[in-house]
């Protein structure tokens, strides 16, 4: 009789153990399926966003655009025969200038990225702009956090051509990564444009050459 009872107890314990194993396997399978489903949904969403990008925000002159690291406010565009420094090149040259204000939102002093301002449809035609401070005409300035500055972005226009009067200015963006994929270091990285501004370039009066 004792052996029968002990055998029954042993059988019950084994059944409970099997049920516990089955429950664990079911829970593990459910968790795995859930994780795979979440990954598939995330991957599918990324593909959809890449194939169907959101339309660019249409900003207007005087409107502040948040680009991630920078606050950018475009004032206007003009065409001139000299850069803001006033030092004209030996040969006649045409410059396209965009006046704007930029504020550094990060915690450290930084230079404006070359891809911050570009013109739609003219990326292959124009080199990166040179940035000048409005207050002292210094070029290539670094901007301190929390100290917005007025600047001018300057593009040298190809010789023998004139810039179009109507322009579409793209405002680029930057994103902060704590660890980048290449070096494992933290930094700000260029991203796609976040806004487009329609500008009409005014023509400055030509200055007499000295």
Helices and strands as residue ranges (DSSP letters): H 2-51, E 57-59, E 64-66, E 70-80, E 94-104, E 110-111, E 117-119, E 130-133, E 142-143, E 149-157, E 166-177, E 187-203
